[in-house]
Amino acid sequence: MAVELNKIKELMDTFVKNKGWYKEHSTKPQLPENLAKSVSIEAAELLECFQWSSTPNKSDVADEIADVILYACQLANVLDIDIDDAVEVKLNKNNNREWK
C-alpha cells in the first residue's frame, strides 16, 4: 500500500521554514507539546462543525480535517517520525485487531 503523507510533511516543513517558526525566539515554537495541543484544538474545531447540526457545512469540515492532518504531519516532522510507515503499521495492527 502506498501512503503519501510524507509529502505533506515536506510541504509543512517548507511552510514552517518560510514563516520563520523554527527560529529560536519564534512566536510559534515548533515544540512537540505545542503541536500536540494544536492537533487537539483543531480536532475540537472539527467537532464544533457538528455541534448544532447533523448536516454541517462540508467546506468547514474539510478545512478542519485538513488542519488536523497538517498539524499531525508537522508533529511527525519535529519528532522525526516517518508518517507513511506509522500509518501503514497502524492500519496493519487495526486489520489484525479483534473489535468488540
N, CA, C and O atoms as a GROMACS GRO file, in nm:
protein
  400
    1MET      N    1   0.084  -0.117   0.000
    1MET     CA    2   0.000   0.000   0.000
    1MET      C    3   0.090   0.124   0.000
    1MET      O    4   0.185   0.133   0.077
    2ALA      N    5   0.059   0.217  -0.085
    2ALA     CA    6   0.138   0.341  -0.091
    2ALA      C    7   0.062   0.452  -0.018
    2ALA      O    8  -0.047   0.491  -0.057
    3VAL      N    9   0.123   0.500   0.087
    3VAL     CA   10   0.068   0.613   0.161
    3VAL      C   11   0.164   0.729   0.134
    3VAL      O   12   0.285   0.709   0.131
    4GLU      N   13   0.111   0.848   0.115
    4GLU     CA   14   0.198   0.960   0.077
    4GLU      C   15   0.184   1.080   0.170
    4GLU      O   16   0.184   1.195   0.124
    5LEU      N   17   0.172   1.054   0.298
    5LEU     CA   18   0.164   1.164   0.393
    5LEU      C   19   0.299   1.232   0.412
    5LEU      O   20   0.304   1.347   0.454
    6ASN      N   21   0.408   1.161   0.382
    6ASN     CA   22   0.539   1.223   0.394
    6ASN      C   23   0.553   1.345   0.302
    6ASN      O   24   0.629   1.437   0.332
    7LYS      N   25   0.481   1.347   0.190
    7LYS     CA   26   0.482   1.464   0.102
    7LYS      C   27   0.421   1.584   0.174
    7LYS      O   28   0.469   1.697   0.160
    8ILE      N   29   0.314   1.559   0.251
    8ILE     CA   30   0.254   1.667   0.328
    8ILE      C   31   0.352   1.715   0.434
    8ILE      O   32   0.361   1.835   0.460
    9LYS      N   33   0.426   1.622   0.495
    9LYS     CA   34   0.529   1.661   0.593
    9LYS      C   35   0.629   1.756   0.529
    9LYS      O   36   0.665   1.857   0.589
   10GLU      N   37   0.673   1.725   0.408
   10GLU     CA   38   0.770   1.810   0.338
   10GLU      C   39   0.711   1.949   0.313
   10GLU      O   40   0.778   2.050   0.332
   11LEU      N   41   0.586   1.952   0.270
   11LEU     CA   42   0.521   2.080   0.243
   11LEU      C   43   0.506   2.162   0.371
   11LEU      O   44   0.525   2.284   0.370
   12MET      N   45   0.473   2.096   0.481
   12MET     CA   46   0.462   2.166   0.610
   12MET      C   47   0.598   2.217   0.656
   12MET      O   48   0.608   2.328   0.708
   13ASP      N   49   0.702   2.137   0.637
   13ASP     CA   50   0.837   2.178   0.675
   13ASP      C   51   0.876   2.305   0.600
   13ASP      O   52   0.929   2.399   0.660
   14THR      N   53   0.850   2.308   0.472
   14THR     CA   54   0.880   2.427   0.390
   14THR      C   55   0.797   2.546   0.437
   14THR      O   56   0.850   2.656   0.451
   15PHE      N   57   0.670   2.526   0.461
   15PHE     CA   58   0.581   2.632   0.509
   15PHE      C   59   0.633   2.691   0.640
   15PHE      O   60   0.643   2.813   0.655
   16VAL      N   61   0.666   2.604   0.735
   16VAL     CA   62   0.714   2.649   0.866
   16VAL      C   63   0.848   2.723   0.853
   16VAL      O   64   0.869   2.825   0.918
   17LYS      N   65   0.938   2.670   0.770
   17LYS     CA   66   1.065   2.740   0.745
   17LYS      C   67   1.040   2.879   0.689
   17LYS      O   68   1.100   2.976   0.734
   18ASN      N   69   0.952   2.888   0.589
   18ASN     CA   70   0.923   3.016   0.526
   18ASN      C   71   0.862   3.117   0.622
   18ASN      O   72   0.883   3.238   0.608
   19LYS      N   73   0.787   3.069   0.720
   19LYS     CA   74   0.726   3.157   0.820
   19LYS      C   75   0.825   3.194   0.930
   19LYS      O   76   0.800   3.286   1.009
   20GLY      N   77   0.939   3.123   0.937
   20GLY     CA   78   1.038   3.152   1.039
   20GLY      C   79   1.006   3.090   1.174
   20GLY      O   80   1.060   3.131   1.276
   21TRP      N   81   0.919   2.991   1.175
   21TRP     CA   82   0.873   2.934   1.302
   21TRP      C   83   0.969   2.834   1.363
   21TRP      O   84   0.946   2.787   1.474
   22TYR      N   85   1.077   2.799   1.292
   22TYR     CA   86   1.180   2.712   1.350
   22TYR      C   87   1.285   2.795   1.426
   22TYR      O   88   1.367   2.741   1.500
   23LYS      N   89   1.281   2.926   1.408
   23LYS     CA   90   1.380   3.012   1.473
   23LYS      C   91   1.363   3.010   1.625
   23LYS      O   92   1.254   2.986   1.677
   24GLU      N   93   1.475   3.034   1.694
   24GLU     CA   94   1.479   3.019   1.839
   24GLU      C   95   1.372   3.098   1.914
   24GLU      O   96   1.311   3.045   2.007
   25HIS      N   97   1.348   3.220   1.877
   25HIS     CA   98   1.253   3.304   1.951
   25HIS      C   99   1.123   3.325   1.873
   25HIS      O  100   1.062   3.431   1.881
   26SER      N  101   1.084   3.224   1.798
   26SER     CA  102   0.961   3.232   1.718
   26SER      C  103   0.840   3.246   1.810
   26SER      O  104   0.838   3.194   1.922
   27THR      N  105   0.739   3.316   1.760
   27THR     CA  106   0.612   3.325   1.832
   27THR      C  107   0.531   3.197   1.818
   27THR      O  108   0.429   3.180   1.886
   28LYS      N  109   0.575   3.107   1.731
   28LYS     CA  110   0.508   2.979   1.709
   28LYS      C  111   0.610   2.866   1.722
   28LYS      O  112   0.637   2.796   1.624
   29PRO      N  113   0.668   2.847   1.841
   29PRO     CA  114   0.772   2.745   1.856
   29PRO      C  115   0.720   2.605   1.822
   29PRO      O  116   0.614   2.563   1.868
   30GLN      N  117   0.795   2.537   1.741
   30GLN     CA  118   0.754   2.406   1.690
   30GLN      C  119   0.796   2.295   1.787
   30GLN      O  120   0.876   2.207   1.753
   31LEU      N  121   0.742   2.302   1.906
   31LEU     CA  122   0.770   2.202   2.008
   31LEU      C  123   0.664   2.093   2.003
   31LEU      O  124   0.548   2.122   1.974
   32PRO      N  125   0.701   1.968   2.031
   32PRO     CA  126   0.601   1.860   2.026
   32PRO      C  127   0.476   1.890   2.107
   32PRO      O  128   0.365   1.865   2.060
   33GLU      N  129   0.492   1.943   2.228
   33GLU     CA  130   0.374   1.970   2.310
   33GLU      C  131   0.285   2.076   2.247
   33GLU      O  132   0.163   2.064   2.255
   34ASN      N  133   0.342   2.177   2.185
   34ASN     CA  134   0.261   2.280   2.118
   34ASN      C  135   0.185   2.221   2.000
   34ASN      O  136   0.068   2.253   1.978
   35LEU      N  137   0.252   2.137   1.925
   35LEU     CA  138   0.188   2.077   1.807
   35LEU      C  139   0.081   1.976   1.847
   35LEU      O  140  -0.023   1.969   1.782
   36ALA      N  141   0.105   1.898   1.954
   36ALA     CA  142   0.004   1.805   2.003
   36ALA      C  143  -0.120   1.882   2.051
   36ALA      O  144  -0.233   1.841   2.027
   37LYS      N  145  -0.097   1.993   2.119
   37LYS     CA  146  -0.209   2.078   2.161
   37LYS      C  147  -0.285   2.129   2.040
   37LYS      O  148  -0.408   2.132   2.040
   38SER      N  149  -0.212   2.169   1.937
   38SER     CA  150  -0.276   2.221   1.816
   38SER      C  151  -0.360   2.115   1.747
   38SER      O  152  -0.468   2.145   1.695
   39VAL      N  153  -0.311   1.990   1.744
   39VAL     CA  154  -0.391   1.881   1.687
   39VAL      C  155  -0.523   1.869   1.763
   39VAL      O  156  -0.630   1.858   1.703
   40SER      N  157  -0.514   1.872   1.894
   40SER     CA  158  -0.634   1.859   1.978
   40SER      C  159  -0.730   1.977   1.958
   40SER      O  160  -0.851   1.957   1.949
   41ILE      N  161  -0.676   2.096   1.950
   41ILE     CA  162  -0.759   2.215   1.929
   41ILE      C  163  -0.830   2.207   1.795
   41ILE      O  164  -0.950   2.236   1.785
   42GLU      N  165  -0.757   2.167   1.692
   42GLU     CA  166  -0.819   2.156   1.559
   42GLU      C  167  -0.922   2.043   1.555
   42GLU      O  168  -1.024   2.056   1.487
   43ALA      N  169  -0.898   1.935   1.628
   43ALA     CA  170  -0.998   1.827   1.636
   43ALA      C  171  -1.125   1.877   1.704
   43ALA      O  172  -1.236   1.840   1.666
   44ALA      N  173  -1.108   1.962   1.806
   44ALA     CA  174  -1.224   2.022   1.872
   44ALA      C  175  -1.300   2.114   1.776
   44ALA      O  176  -1.423   2.119   1.778
   45GLU      N  177  -1.226   2.186   1.693
   45GLU     CA  178  -1.292   2.272   1.593
   45GLU      C  179  -1.367   2.188   1.490
   45GLU      O  180  -1.472   2.229   1.440
   46LEU      N  181  -1.314   2.070   1.459
   46LEU     CA  182  -1.385   1.978   1.370
   46LEU      C  183  -1.516   1.934   1.436
   46LEU      O  184  -1.621   1.934   1.372
   47LEU      N  185  -1.509   1.898   1.562
   47LEU     CA  186  -1.628   1.858   1.635
   47LEU      C  187  -1.730   1.971   1.643
   47LEU      O  188  -1.851   1.948   1.638
   48GLU      N  189  -1.679   2.093   1.655
   48GLU     CA  190  -1.767   2.210   1.663
   48GLU      C  191  -1.853   2.224   1.538
   48GLU      O  192  -1.964   2.277   1.545
   49CYS      N  193  -1.804   2.177   1.424
   49CYS     CA  194  -1.882   2.183   1.300
   49CYS      C  195  -2.014   2.106   1.314
   49CYS      O  196  -2.111   2.135   1.244
   50PHE      N  197  -2.016   2.009   1.404
   50PHE     CA  198  -2.133   1.923   1.422
   50PHE      C  199  -2.213   1.960   1.547
   50PHE      O  200  -2.312   1.894   1.580
   51GLN      N  201  -2.171   2.066   1.616
   51GLN     CA  202  -2.230   2.099   1.746
   51GLN      C  203  -2.382   2.118   1.740
   51GLN      O  204  -2.453   2.062   1.823
   52TRP      N  205  -2.431   2.192   1.646
   52TRP     CA  206  -2.573   2.222   1.641
   52TRP      C  207  -2.640   2.175   1.512
   52TRP      O  208  -2.752   2.214   1.481
   53SER      N  209  -2.569   2.090   1.438
   53SER     CA  210  -2.624   2.047   1.310
   53SER      C  211  -2.577   1.907   1.275
   53SER      O  212  -2.459   1.875   1.291
   54SER      N  213  -2.668   1.826   1.229
   54SER     CA  214  -2.628   1.693   1.181
   54SER      C  215  -2.585   1.700   1.034
   54SER      O  216  -2.537   1.602   0.978
   55THR      N  217  -2.603   1.817   0.973
   55THR     CA  218  -2.558   1.838   0.835
   55THR      C  219  -2.472   1.965   0.829
   55THR      O  220  -2.519   2.070   0.784
   56PRO      N  221  -2.349   1.954   0.873
   56PRO     CA  222  -2.262   2.073   0.877
   56PRO      C  223  -2.218   2.115   0.737
   56PRO      O  224  -2.233   2.042   0.640
   57ASN      N  225  -2.162   2.234   0.732
   57ASN     CA  226  -2.106   2.285   0.608
   57ASN      C  227  -1.985   2.200   0.570
   57ASN      O  228  -1.886   2.195   0.644
   58LYS      N  229  -1.993   2.135   0.456
   58LYS     CA  230  -1.887   2.042   0.413
   58LYS      C  231  -1.752   2.111   0.397
   58LYS      O  232  -1.649   2.051   0.426
   59SER      N  233  -1.752   2.234   0.351
   59SER     CA  234  -1.628   2.309   0.334
   59SER      C  235  -1.560   2.336   0.468
   59SER      O  236  -1.438   2.327   0.480
   60ASP      N  237  -1.642   2.368   0.569
   60ASP     CA  238  -1.587   2.390   0.704
   60ASP      C  239  -1.527   2.262   0.759
   60ASP      O  240  -1.419   2.264   0.819
   61VAL      N  241  -1.596   2.151   0.739
   61VAL     CA  242  -1.546   2.020   0.786
   61VAL      C  243  -1.415   1.987   0.715
   61VAL      O  244  -1.320   1.942   0.779
   62ALA      N  245  -1.410   2.010   0.585
   62ALA     CA  246  -1.288   1.983   0.508
   62ALA      C  247  -1.171   2.066   0.560
   62ALA      O  248  -1.059   2.016   0.573
   63ASP      N  249  -1.196   2.194   0.589
   63ASP     CA  250  -1.090   2.280   0.643
   63ASP      C  251  -1.036   2.228   0.775
   63ASP      O  252  -0.915   2.225   0.797
   64GLU      N  253  -1.125   2.185   0.863
   64GLU     CA  254  -1.081   2.138   0.994
   64GLU      C  255  -1.010   2.002   0.985
   64GLU      O  256  -0.914   1.978   1.057
   65ILE      N  257  -1.057   1.914   0.896
   65ILE     CA  258  -0.986   1.787   0.874
   65ILE      C  259  -0.845   1.816   0.824
   65ILE      O  260  -0.748   1.755   0.869
   66ALA      N  261  -0.834   1.910   0.732
   66ALA     CA  262  -0.703   1.946   0.679
   66ALA      C  263  -0.613   2.001   0.789
   66ALA      O  264  -0.495   1.967   0.794
   67ASP      N  265  -0.667   2.084   0.876
   67ASP     CA  266  -0.586   2.139   0.986
   67ASP      C  267  -0.534   2.028   1.078
   67ASP      O  268  -0.418   2.030   1.118
   68VAL      N  269  -0.620   1.931   1.110
   68VAL     CA  270  -0.577   1.819   1.195
   68VAL      C  271  -0.462   1.744   1.128
   68VAL      O  272  -0.362   1.713   1.191
   69ILE      N  273  -0.478   1.715   1.000
   69ILE     CA  274  -0.374   1.641   0.925
   69ILE      C  275  -0.245   1.721   0.918
   69ILE      O  276  -0.137   1.667   0.937
   70LEU      N  277  -0.256   1.851   0.889
   70LEU     CA  278  -0.136   1.934   0.877
   70LEU      C  279  -0.059   1.942   1.008
   70LEU      O  280   0.064   1.929   1.009
   71TYR      N  281  -0.130   1.964   1.118
   71TYR     CA  282  -0.060   1.969   1.247
   71TYR      C  283  -0.001   1.833   1.284
   71TYR      O  284   0.109   1.827   1.339
   72ALA      N  285  -0.072   1.726   1.255
   72ALA     CA  286  -0.018   1.592   1.284
   72ALA      C  287   0.108   1.566   1.201
   72ALA      O  288   0.204   1.507   1.251
   73CYS      N  289   0.108   1.608   1.076
   73CYS     CA  290   0.226   1.591   0.992
   73CYS      C  291   0.342   1.675   1.043
   73CYS      O  292   0.457   1.631   1.039
   74GLN      N  293   0.315   1.795   1.091
   74GLN     CA  294   0.421   1.879   1.146
   74GLN      C  295   0.476   1.819   1.275
   74GLN      O  296   0.596   1.826   1.301
   75LEU      N  297   0.390   1.760   1.357
   75LEU     CA  298   0.436   1.691   1.477
   75LEU      C  299   0.527   1.575   1.439
   75LEU      O  300   0.630   1.552   1.504
   76ALA      N  301   0.492   1.502   1.334
   76ALA     CA  302   0.578   1.395   1.284
   76ALA      C  303   0.712   1.451   1.237
   76ALA      O  304   0.816   1.388   1.257
   77ASN      N  305   0.711   1.568   1.174
   77ASN     CA  306   0.838   1.634   1.134
   77ASN      C  307   0.928   1.656   1.254
   77ASN      O  308   1.044   1.617   1.254
   78VAL      N  309   0.872   1.720   1.355
   78VAL     CA  310   0.950   1.759   1.472
   78VAL      C  311   1.003   1.638   1.547
   78VAL      O  312   1.113   1.642   1.603
   79LEU      N  313   0.926   1.529   1.548
   79LEU     CA  314   0.969   1.408   1.619
   79LEU      C  315   1.040   1.309   1.528
   79LEU      O  316   1.076   1.199   1.571
   80ASP      N  317   1.062   1.348   1.402
   80ASP     CA  318   1.130   1.263   1.304
   80ASP      C  319   1.064   1.126   1.292
   80ASP      O  320   1.130   1.022   1.300
   81ILE      N  321   0.934   1.128   1.272
   81ILE     CA  322   0.855   1.007   1.252
   81ILE      C  323   0.820   0.996   1.105
   81ILE      O  324   0.770   1.091   1.045
   82ASP      N  325   0.847   0.880   1.048
   82ASP     CA  326   0.805   0.854   0.910
   82ASP      C  327   0.656   0.824   0.915
   82ASP      O  328   0.614   0.714   0.952
   83ILE      N  329   0.577   0.923   0.879
   83ILE     CA  330   0.433   0.911   0.897
   83ILE      C  331   0.371   0.808   0.802
   83ILE      O  332   0.271   0.744   0.837
   84ASP      N  333   0.428   0.790   0.684
   84ASP     CA  334   0.378   0.686   0.595
   84ASP      C  335   0.393   0.549   0.661
   84ASP      O  336   0.299   0.469   0.661
   85ASP      N  337   0.510   0.522   0.718
   85ASP     CA  338   0.532   0.395   0.788
   85ASP      C  339   0.440   0.383   0.909
   85ASP      O  340   0.382   0.277   0.932
   86ALA      N  341   0.428   0.490   0.985
   86ALA     CA  342   0.344   0.486   1.105
   86ALA      C  343   0.199   0.453   1.070
   86ALA      O  344   0.135   0.373   1.139
   87VAL      N  345   0.148   0.513   0.965
   87VAL     CA  346   0.010   0.487   0.924
   87VAL      C  347  -0.004   0.343   0.875
   87VAL      O  348  -0.101   0.276   0.909
   88GLU      N  349   0.091   0.297   0.796
   88GLU     CA  350   0.084   0.160   0.746
   88GLU      C  351   0.089   0.059   0.860
   88GLU      O  352   0.013  -0.038   0.861
   89VAL      N  353   0.180   0.080   0.956
   89VAL     CA  354   0.190  -0.010   1.071
   89VAL      C  355   0.058  -0.010   1.150
   89VAL      O  356   0.009  -0.116   1.189
   90LYS      N  357   0.002   0.109   1.172
   90LYS     CA  358  -0.122   0.118   1.249
   90LYS      C  359  -0.238   0.052   1.176
   90LYS      O  360  -0.320  -0.015   1.239
   91LEU      N  361  -0.246   0.071   1.045
   91LEU     CA  362  -0.352   0.005   0.968
   91LEU      C  363  -0.339  -0.147   0.977
   91LEU      O  364  -0.439  -0.218   0.989
   92ASN      N  365  -0.216  -0.197   0.970
   92ASN     CA  366  -0.194  -0.341   0.983
   92ASN      C  367  -0.235  -0.390   1.121
   92ASN      O  368  -0.298  -0.496   1.133
   93LYS      N  369  -0.200  -0.315   1.226
   93LYS     CA  370  -0.243  -0.350   1.361
   93LYS      C  371  -0.396  -0.356   1.369
   93LYS      O  372  -0.453  -0.450   1.424
   94ASN      N  373  -0.460  -0.254   1.313
   94ASN     CA  374  -0.607  -0.250   1.316
   94ASN      C  375  -0.668  -0.365   1.239
   94ASN      O  376  -0.770  -0.421   1.281
   95ASN      N  377  -0.608  -0.401   1.126
   95ASN     CA  378  -0.661  -0.512   1.046
   95ASN      C  379  -0.653  -0.645   1.120
   95ASN      O  380  -0.734  -0.734   1.097
   96ASN      N  381  -0.556  -0.657   1.209
   96ASN     CA  382  -0.538  -0.782   1.283
   96ASN      C  383  -0.598  -0.777   1.422
   96ASN      O  384  -0.584  -0.872   1.499
   97ARG      N  385  -0.663  -0.669   1.454
   97ARG     CA  386  -0.720  -0.649   1.587
   97ARG      C  387  -0.860  -0.704   1.594
   97ARG      O  388  -0.935  -0.699   1.496
   98GLU      N  389  -0.896  -0.756   1.710
   98GLU     CA  390  -1.034  -0.802   1.734
   98GLU      C  391  -1.114  -0.685   1.789
   98GLU      O  392  -1.077  -0.627   1.892
   99TRP      N  393  -1.220  -0.650   1.723
   99TRP     CA  394  -1.305  -0.540   1.766
   99TRP      C  395  -1.424  -0.596   1.842
   99TRP      O  396  -1.491  -0.689   1.796
  100LYS      N  397  -1.451  -0.540   1.958
  100LYS     CA  398  -1.563  -0.588   2.041
  100LYS      C  399  -1.670  -0.486   2.050
  100LYS      O  400  -1.772  -0.508   2.116
   0.00000   0.00000   0.00000
